[in-house]
Amino acid sequence: MSPRQSNILILLQILLTTLCLFVAALLIPESGYSAAEIASDSLPPPPPPRAEHVPPPRYGYVWAPGHWEWNGGAYRWASGTWMEQGGTPRIPDEWQQMDARWHYLLRHWERQ
């Protein structure tokens, strides 16, 4: 193999590797952990909830209000959304202070 062909092969390998890493980065979620796993003495308290415009009701759906999510360095607002009605009451996401720590509790359907 000539030096020119060898250089072209190396460039193609670099290009393919770069492309694969770019596609993988697009598929990885923003945060590598669930917000429910966050509990730290060093987290600042979350900001107050934002006022949201709730769209008109949709049959078979329940409104899940927006909430603050910790992304590892700051809080980010996650807007509310419609979710299919689960047949039991809906408990929204919330931040709770337990002693000096803040805990994020995921929304869920209440068991009856």
CNS distance restraints for C-alpha pairs under 8 A (distance, minus, plus):
assign (resid   1 and name CA) (resid   5 and name CA) 6.23 0.50 0.50
assign (resid   1 and name CA) (resid   6 and name CA) 6.53 0.50 0.50
assign (resid   2 and name CA) (resid   6 and name CA) 6.23 0.50 0.50
assign (resid   3 and name CA) (resid   7 and name CA) 6.17 0.50 0.50
assign (resid   4 and name CA) (resid   8 and name CA) 6.28 0.50 0.50
assign (resid   5 and name CA) (resid   9 and name CA) 6.14 0.50 0.50
assign (resid   6 and name CA) (resid  10 and name CA) 6.27 0.50 0.50
assign (resid   7 and name CA) (resid  11 and name CA) 6.21 0.50 0.50
assign (resid   8 and name CA) (resid  12 and name CA) 6.18 0.50 0.50
assign (resid   9 and name CA) (resid  13 and name CA) 6.25 0.50 0.50
assign (resid  10 and name CA) (resid  14 and name CA) 6.24 0.50 0.50
assign (resid  11 and name CA) (resid  15 and name CA) 6.09 0.50 0.50
assign (resid  12 and name CA) (resid  16 and name CA) 6.06 0.50 0.50
assign (resid  13 and name CA) (resid  17 and name CA) 6.07 0.50 0.50
assign (resid  14 and name CA) (resid  18 and name CA) 6.05 0.50 0.50
assign (resid  15 and name CA) (resid  19 and name CA) 6.13 0.50 0.50
assign (resid  16 and name CA) (resid  20 and name CA) 6.17 0.50 0.50
assign (resid  17 and name CA) (resid  21 and name CA) 6.19 0.50 0.50
assign (resid  18 and name CA) (resid  22 and name CA) 6.15 0.50 0.50
assign (resid  19 and name CA) (resid  23 and name CA) 6.26 0.50 0.50
assign (resid  20 and name CA) (resid  24 and name CA) 6.12 0.50 0.50
assign (resid  21 and name CA) (resid  25 and name CA) 6.09 0.50 0.50
assign (resid  22 and name CA) (resid  26 and name CA) 6.46 0.50 0.50
assign (resid  23 and name CA) (resid  27 and name CA) 6.52 0.50 0.50
assign (resid  24 and name CA) (resid  28 and name CA) 6.37 0.50 0.50
assign (resid  28 and name CA) (resid  32 and name CA) 7.88 0.50 0.50
assign (resid  30 and name CA) (resid  71 and name CA) 7.55 0.50 0.50
assign (resid  31 and name CA) (resid  71 and name CA) 5.98 0.50 0.50
assign (resid  31 and name CA) (resid  72 and name CA) 7.51 0.50 0.50
assign (resid  33 and name CA) (resid  37 and name CA) 6.97 0.50 0.50
assign (resid  34 and name CA) (resid  38 and name CA) 7.49 0.50 0.50
assign (resid  35 and name CA) (resid  69 and name CA) 6.48 0.50 0.50
assign (resid  35 and name CA) (resid  70 and name CA) 6.50 0.50 0.50
assign (resid  35 and name CA) (resid  71 and name CA) 7.97 0.50 0.50
assign (resid  35 and name CA) (resid 104 and name CA) 6.19 0.50 0.50
assign (resid  35 and name CA) (resid 106 and name CA) 7.81 0.50 0.50
assign (resid  36 and name CA) (resid 103 and name CA) 7.23 0.50 0.50
assign (resid  36 and name CA) (resid 104 and name CA) 5.00 0.50 0.50
assign (resid  36 and name CA) (resid 105 and name CA) 5.61 0.50 0.50
assign (resid  36 and name CA) (resid 106 and name CA) 5.93 0.50 0.50
assign (resid  37 and name CA) (resid 103 and name CA) 7.92 0.50 0.50
assign (resid  37 and name CA) (resid 104 and name CA) 7.33 0.50 0.50
assign (resid  38 and name CA) (resid  70 and name CA) 7.88 0.50 0.50
assign (resid  38 and name CA) (resid 102 and name CA) 7.77 0.50 0.50
assign (resid  38 and name CA) (resid 103 and name CA) 6.07 0.50 0.50
assign (resid  38 and name CA) (resid 104 and name CA) 6.29 0.50 0.50
assign (resid  39 and name CA) (resid  43 and name CA) 7.82 0.50 0.50
assign (resid  39 and name CA) (resid 101 and name CA) 6.08 0.50 0.50
assign (resid  39 and name CA) (resid 102 and name CA) 5.51 0.50 0.50
assign (resid  39 and name CA) (resid 103 and name CA) 4.86 0.50 0.50
assign (resid  39 and name CA) (resid 104 and name CA) 7.26 0.50 0.50
assign (resid  40 and name CA) (resid 101 and name CA) 5.38 0.50 0.50
assign (resid  40 and name CA) (resid 102 and name CA) 6.27 0.50 0.50
assign (resid  40 and name CA) (resid 103 and name CA) 7.68 0.50 0.50
assign (resid  41 and name CA) (resid 100 and name CA) 6.01 0.50 0.50
assign (resid  41 and name CA) (resid 101 and name CA) 4.82 0.50 0.50
assign (resid  41 and name CA) (resid 102 and name CA) 7.29 0.50 0.50
assign (resid  42 and name CA) (resid 101 and name CA) 7.70 0.50 0.50
assign (resid  43 and name CA) (resid 101 and name CA) 7.44 0.50 0.50
assign (resid  43 and name CA) (resid 102 and name CA) 6.79 0.50 0.50
assign (resid  44 and name CA) (resid 102 and name CA) 7.98 0.50 0.50
assign (resid  45 and name CA) (resid 102 and name CA) 6.89 0.50 0.50
assign (resid  46 and name CA) (resid  68 and name CA) 6.80 0.50 0.50
assign (resid  46 and name CA) (resid  75 and name CA) 6.84 0.50 0.50
assign (resid  46 and name CA) (resid  95 and name CA) 7.35 0.50 0.50
assign (resid  47 and name CA) (resid  68 and name CA) 7.52 0.50 0.50
assign (resid  47 and name CA) (resid  75 and name CA) 7.91 0.50 0.50
assign (resid  49 and name CA) (resid  66 and name CA) 7.63 0.50 0.50
assign (resid  49 and name CA) (resid  67 and name CA) 6.44 0.50 0.50
assign (resid  49 and name CA) (resid  68 and name CA) 7.27 0.50 0.50
assign (resid  50 and name CA) (resid  66 and name CA) 7.60 0.50 0.50
assign (resid  50 and name CA) (resid  67 and name CA) 7.91 0.50 0.50
assign (resid  52 and name CA) (resid  65 and name CA) 7.90 0.50 0.50
assign (resid  52 and name CA) (resid  66 and name CA) 7.56 0.50 0.50
assign (resid  52 and name CA) (resid  79 and name CA) 7.96 0.50 0.50
assign (resid  52 and name CA) (resid  80 and name CA) 7.66 0.50 0.50
assign (resid  54 and name CA) (resid  63 and name CA) 7.68 0.50 0.50
assign (resid  57 and name CA) (resid  61 and name CA) 7.62 0.50 0.50
assign (resid  57 and name CA) (resid  62 and name CA) 7.67 0.50 0.50
assign (resid  57 and name CA) (resid  63 and name CA) 7.91 0.50 0.50
assign (resid  58 and name CA) (resid  62 and name CA) 7.44 0.50 0.50
assign (resid  60 and name CA) (resid  84 and name CA) 5.95 0.50 0.50
assign (resid  60 and name CA) (resid  85 and name CA) 5.33 0.50 0.50
assign (resid  61 and name CA) (resid  82 and name CA) 6.01 0.50 0.50
assign (resid  61 and name CA) (resid  83 and name CA) 5.29 0.50 0.50
assign (resid  61 and name CA) (resid  84 and name CA) 4.31 0.50 0.50
assign (resid  61 and name CA) (resid  85 and name CA) 4.65 0.50 0.50
assign (resid  62 and name CA) (resid  82 and name CA) 5.67 0.50 0.50
assign (resid  62 and name CA) (resid  83 and name CA) 5.40 0.50 0.50
assign (resid  62 and name CA) (resid  84 and name CA) 6.23 0.50 0.50
assign (resid  62 and name CA) (resid  85 and name CA) 5.52 0.50 0.50
assign (resid  62 and name CA) (resid  90 and name CA) 7.94 0.50 0.50
assign (resid  63 and name CA) (resid  80 and name CA) 7.08 0.50 0.50
assign (resid  63 and name CA) (resid  81 and name CA) 5.95 0.50 0.50
assign (resid  63 and name CA) (resid  82 and name CA) 4.67 0.50 0.50
assign (resid  63 and name CA) (resid  83 and name CA) 6.29 0.50 0.50
assign (resid  64 and name CA) (resid  80 and name CA) 5.42 0.50 0.50
assign (resid  64 and name CA) (resid  81 and name CA) 5.40 0.50 0.50
assign (resid  64 and name CA) (resid  82 and name CA) 5.99 0.50 0.50
assign (resid  64 and name CA) (resid  83 and name CA) 6.63 0.50 0.50
assign (resid  64 and name CA) (resid  92 and name CA) 6.40 0.50 0.50
assign (resid  65 and name CA) (resid  79 and name CA) 7.05 0.50 0.50
assign (resid  65 and name CA) (resid  80 and name CA) 4.20 0.50 0.50
assign (resid  65 and name CA) (resid  81 and name CA) 6.63 0.50 0.50
assign (resid  65 and name CA) (resid  92 and name CA) 6.90 0.50 0.50
assign (resid  66 and name CA) (resid  77 and name CA) 7.08 0.50 0.50
assign (resid  66 and name CA) (resid  78 and name CA) 5.38 0.50 0.50
assign (resid  66 and name CA) (resid  79 and name CA) 4.26 0.50 0.50
assign (resid  66 and name CA) (resid  80 and name CA) 3.81 0.50 0.50
assign (resid  66 and name CA) (resid  81 and name CA) 7.36 0.50 0.50
assign (resid  67 and name CA) (resid  77 and name CA) 5.92 0.50 0.50
assign (resid  67 and name CA) (resid  78 and name CA) 5.44 0.50 0.50
assign (resid  67 and name CA) (resid  79 and name CA) 6.74 0.50 0.50
assign (resid  67 and name CA) (resid  80 and name CA) 7.39 0.50 0.50
assign (resid  67 and name CA) (resid  93 and name CA) 6.64 0.50 0.50
assign (resid  67 and name CA) (resid  94 and name CA) 7.06 0.50 0.50
assign (resid  68 and name CA) (resid  75 and name CA) 5.90 0.50 0.50
assign (resid  68 and name CA) (resid  76 and name CA) 5.53 0.50 0.50
assign (resid  68 and name CA) (resid  77 and name CA) 4.60 0.50 0.50
assign (resid  68 and name CA) (resid  78 and name CA) 6.02 0.50 0.50
assign (resid  69 and name CA) (resid  75 and name CA) 5.39 0.50 0.50
assign (resid  69 and name CA) (resid  76 and name CA) 5.19 0.50 0.50
assign (resid  69 and name CA) (resid  77 and name CA) 6.21 0.50 0.50
assign (resid  69 and name CA) (resid  78 and name CA) 6.69 0.50 0.50
assign (resid  70 and name CA) (resid  74 and name CA) 5.77 0.50 0.50
assign (resid  70 and name CA) (resid  75 and name CA) 4.51 0.50 0.50
assign (resid  70 and name CA) (resid  76 and name CA) 6.28 0.50 0.50
assign (resid  71 and name CA) (resid  75 and name CA) 6.22 0.50 0.50
assign (resid  71 and name CA) (resid  76 and name CA) 6.82 0.50 0.50
assign (resid  86 and name CA) (resid  90 and name CA) 7.94 0.50 0.50
assign (resid  86 and name CA) (resid 109 and name CA) 6.85 0.50 0.50
assign (resid  88 and name CA) (resid 109 and name CA) 5.94 0.50 0.50
assign (resid  88 and name CA) (resid 110 and name CA) 5.85 0.50 0.50
assign (resid  88 and name CA) (resid 111 and name CA) 6.72 0.50 0.50
assign (resid  88 and name CA) (resid 112 and name CA) 7.25 0.50 0.50
assign (resid  89 and name CA) (resid 109 and name CA) 5.85 0.50 0.50
assign (resid  89 and name CA) (resid 110 and name CA) 5.36 0.50 0.50
assign (resid  89 and name CA) (resid 111 and name CA) 7.98 0.50 0.50
assign (resid  90 and name CA) (resid 107 and name CA) 7.37 0.50 0.50
assign (resid  90 and name CA) (resid 108 and name CA) 6.15 0.50 0.50
assign (resid  90 and name CA) (resid 109 and name CA) 4.77 0.50 0.50
assign (resid  90 and name CA) (resid 110 and name CA) 6.06 0.50 0.50
assign (resid  91 and name CA) (resid 107 and name CA) 5.33 0.50 0.50
assign (resid  91 and name CA) (resid 108 and name CA) 5.40 0.50 0.50
assign (resid  91 and name CA) (resid 109 and name CA) 6.01 0.50 0.50
assign (resid  91 and name CA) (resid 110 and name CA) 6.47 0.50 0.50
assign (resid  92 and name CA) (resid 106 and name CA) 7.28 0.50 0.50
assign (resid  92 and name CA) (resid 107 and name CA) 4.48 0.50 0.50
assign (resid  92 and name CA) (resid 108 and name CA) 6.89 0.50 0.50
assign (resid  93 and name CA) (resid 104 and name CA) 7.42 0.50 0.50
assign (resid  93 and name CA) (resid 105 and name CA) 5.66 0.50 0.50
assign (resid  93 and name CA) (resid 106 and name CA) 4.81 0.50 0.50
assign (resid  93 and name CA) (resid 107 and name CA) 4.27 0.50 0.50
assign (resid  93 and name CA) (resid 108 and name CA) 7.90 0.50 0.50
assign (resid  94 and name CA) (resid 104 and name CA) 6.00 0.50 0.50
assign (resid  94 and name CA) (resid 105 and name CA) 5.45 0.50 0.50
assign (resid  94 and name CA) (resid 106 and name CA) 6.96 0.50 0.50
assign (resid  94 and name CA) (resid 107 and name CA) 7.55 0.50 0.50
assign (resid  95 and name CA) (resid 102 and name CA) 6.57 0.50 0.50
assign (resid  95 and name CA) (resid 103 and name CA) 5.64 0.50 0.50
assign (resid  95 and name CA) (resid 104 and name CA) 4.61 0.50 0.50
assign (resid  95 and name CA) (resid 105 and name CA) 6.20 0.50 0.50
assign (resid  96 and name CA) (resid 102 and name CA) 5.72 0.50 0.50
assign (resid  96 and name CA) (resid 103 and name CA) 5.34 0.50 0.50
assign (resid  96 and name CA) (resid 104 and name CA) 6.51 0.50 0.50
assign (resid  96 and name CA) (resid 105 and name CA) 7.45 0.50 0.50
assign (resid  97 and name CA) (resid 101 and name CA) 5.68 0.50 0.50
assign (resid  97 and name CA) (resid 102 and name CA) 4.50 0.50 0.50
assign (resid  97 and name CA) (resid 103 and name CA) 6.26 0.50 0.50
assign (resid  98 and name CA) (resid 102 and name CA) 6.19 0.50 0.50
assign (resid  98 and name CA) (resid 103 and name CA) 7.11 0.50 0.50
